[in-house]
Amino acid sequence: MLLSSREMLLKAQRDGYAVPAFNIHNMETLQVVVETAESMGSPVIIAGTPSTVESYAGPVYIEAMAQAAAANCHVPIAIHMDHFEDPDVIKKNILIGFKSCMIDASKHVFKENIAIVKDIVEYAHRYDAVVEAELGVLGGQEDNLNVSEKDAMYTNPDDAVEFVTATGIDSLAVAIGTAHGLYKGEPKLDFDRLKEIRDIVDIPLVLHGASDVPDHLVQKAISMGICKVNVATDLKIPFANAVKAFFVENPDASDPRKYMTPGKVAMEAVVRHKITVCGSANRY
């Protein structure tokens, strides 16, 4: 059975670890995430961006695949709409069976952001779905959203309190110096800002842009209150590289069962590592 991520994140917050949210794109990547999480006893969130859910795989297919996966494992599984900006699309997918969503209205001014998010929260909660929102803007590229370094803004702690209170969101994605994609050098995370937010905001906090962030920084963020960690780029690169290497060695190959398998193996190693970094293994 698919669940909302509500209890997953609250348990992680109480017990001092983070639930990994892995971006998937198709059956193979979903299989890797769920089967690895099951083997390690880790709760897991299956995330998809709008171009994956709406344009590529289709929400009905993703929901059905996730239901099949959940029926064959014991760890908690949630499917999550990541960085969705269209409220109507979010509402449509909640009716299909998605129990977790991120409404990204961070490009709007503060009051508009609140109004958009509050509308989604009121709708989602009627269907036992949970809502994540972002305050501040992460740099880099996620799906079709591209934010330059100069436009990236950190989360203001005082605004965070007002935002959480006004919207009723279930979790808050904070901008503390991470970015989507790969980094130029080691990222500098604002842990003082994170501590200030954690001290005055009581809902679960989310770290976006965790791919390519050194493990020790992710673990420090978790120790300071982050209880959901998003991973995307770190999965795509090894999967793609393994498939490309297979074709170099087997240029006449045409069987997807054969050329997809090395990608799955490479991706499994990353998923296993990220679960270990999050400290979520053997939590269920």
N, C-alpha and C positions, 0 to 999 in steps of 0.2 A: 504493500500500500504506500502510495506517495503521501508525504506529510508536508505541512508548512515547515519553514525553518525556525519557527518561534521557539519551540522547546530545545532544539539543537543549540541555538545561540545562547539562550538563557543558561543552559547547563554548562556550556563552554565558559560563559562569563563567571559563573559561580566557581568553577573548578580550575580556571587559569590556563586554558588552552584555546586554540582557534579551530573552527571548522573550515576546511578548505573548500573553496568554490572553484571548480574546474570548468573552463569554457570548452564545450564540445561542438562538433559540427556534423556528425553523421553517426551511423550505427557503430562503426569501429571505435571511434573515440569515446562514445558513451560506454561501450563494453569495457574498454580499458579502465575507465574511471571507476565504474561500479564494481567490477570484479576485483580490482586492486583494493578498493576500500573494504569490500567484504572480507578479503583475505587478511586484512590488517585490523579488522574490527573498528573501523573508523566511520563515523557519520560523514555524509558527503552531500554537497550541493552541486547539481548539474546545471550549469549556466549556459545561456545562449544569448548572443547579441541579436538585434533586430534583423541583420542581414542573414544570420544563420536560421533563426526561427521563422521569419516571414518570407525571405527570398529564396533560401537554399533548401532547407530540410522540410519546413512546414510545421506549424505548431501541433497539428493533429498527429503527425508521425512521431515527433519528439515525445509528446505525451504518451503515446501508445508504447514506444520503445522503453520509456522510463517506467511505465506500469509493468511491463514484462520483466524488466530488470528487478524492480522492487519485489515482485512476486517470487523471485528466486534467490533472495538474500535476506539477511536478518538485520543489517545495519539500517539506520534511518536514511532515507533518500528524499531530497526535495528537488524540484525543477524550478529554475529561477530565470526570469526575464532580466537580462543585464543591460543597463544603459538604454532603456526604452524611453522615448520622448513623447510618443503619441498616446494620450490617455485612452482614446477609443480602442486602439490596438491592445493595450494592457487589459482593458475590461473584457474584450473579446476572448483573450487567452485565459483569463481567469475562469470564464464560463466553460472553456474547453477542459480545464483541469489543472492549470498552473496555480500553485499555492504560494508562490513567492515572486515578488517583482521589485525592480528598482525603477522608480520614476525619476528620470534625470531632467530636472528643470533648472539646473544650476546656471544655465546661460541667461536665465531671466533675472530681473532685479529681485531683491529680497522678498518684497510683498507678493509679487506675482509667483515666485517660487513657492511660497507658502500656500497660496490659493490653489495652485495646480496640484500640489502634493496632498493637501487636505482633502480635495475631491476624490483622489485615488484611494486614500486611506479609508474614507467613509464607505466607498464602494467595496474595496477588498475585504474589509473586516466583516461585511455581510456574508461573505463566502468562506470565512475562516482562512483567508489568504493574508500574508504579511507584506509590509511595504518597507523598502529601504529607500532612502533619498540621500542626495549629496549636497553638502554645503561647502562652498569653495569650489575651485575648478582644478582638476588634474591636468597637467601638460601632457603632450604626446598625442598618439592616435589610437582610438578605440572604435573599431568598425568604421563608419563614415564620419565620425566626429574627430576633428583635428584641432588641437589647442596648442598654440605656440607658447614658448617659455614665458614671453612677456605678458601673456594673457592668463597664465596660471595664477590662481589666488589661493592662499592658505585659508583654512577654516578659522573664523573668529570665534573664540570660546563663548563670549557673551551672546553673540548671534545664535550660536548653537543651542543655548538654553531656550531662547525665545522660539527658535525654529521647531525644536522638539515638542515644546509645550503647545504651540499653536497648531501643529499638524497632526500630532498623535502617531507619528511613525514608529515602527518597531525596531529599526536599526538605522544608524547614521554612518554614512561614508565620509570620512574626514580627509581633508587635503593637508598633509603634513610634509610634503616634499617628494612623494612618489610620483611616477608618471607612467602612462601607458607605453608599452613597447620596450625597447632596449635603451640603456643609459650611456651617456658619454662620461665615463669615469664613475666612481662610486657615488650614489645619491647621498645627499645630506638631509637626514630626516630631523624634523623639529620635535624632539622628544619632550621638550619643556611645554610646547603647545599641546601635545597629546596628553601629558599629565594634567594640564589645566582643564582640558575638555573632560577627561575621565573623572576628575574630582567634582565636576558640577553637572554632568549629564549621566543619567543612570541607565540608559538603554544600551544594548550592544553596539560596539563600534566596529567599523569595517575598514580594512586596508585594501584599496584598489592599487593597481599598478605594481603588484608584488613580484612579478616576473623580473629576473635579472637583479633583484635586490639581494645583497649578501645575506646568508642565513642568519648570521649573528644579529643583523639589524631587524630582520623579521621577528626573530625570537625576542629581542628586546621590546619591540612594539607589542607583542603578545603579552609579555610580562607586565606591560603598562596598561593593559585593558583592551587591546584589539582581540576580537573573538570571531572574526570571519576574515579570511585572506583569499583574495581573488588571484587566480593564476590562468594566464592565457598564452602569451607569447612563448613562455618556457616549454609549453607543450607542442606548439605548432612546429617550431624549428627542428627539434630532433625527429619528430615524425616525418617531416618533409625530407630531411637529410637522409634518413634511412631508406625511404622509398627511392630517392634519387640514386643513392649508392647501389641499390638493387638493380636499377635499370642500367647503370654503368657496367655492372658485371653480367647482366642478362638483357642485352639490348633488344632481343626479340620477344621478350616476355609479354604476355597479354592477359594473364589470368589474375584478376583482382585479388583472389584468395592468396596468391603467392606474393604479389608485390605489396599488398597492404600489411601482411604479417610482420615484416621487419619494422614498419612504422609503429605498429602496436607494441612491439617489444621495446622499442626505444622510448616510446611515450610512457609505458608502464614504469620504467626505471625512474622517470621524473615524478610521476604521480606518487610512487612509493617514497621517494625522497621528500616531497613536499608534505606528505602526511606526517612523516617523522619530524620535520621542522615545526609543523603546527602543533605537535604533541597530541594529536587526536587519535592515535592508534590505541586499540584496546579500551576504548571509552564506552563501548556497548557490548 
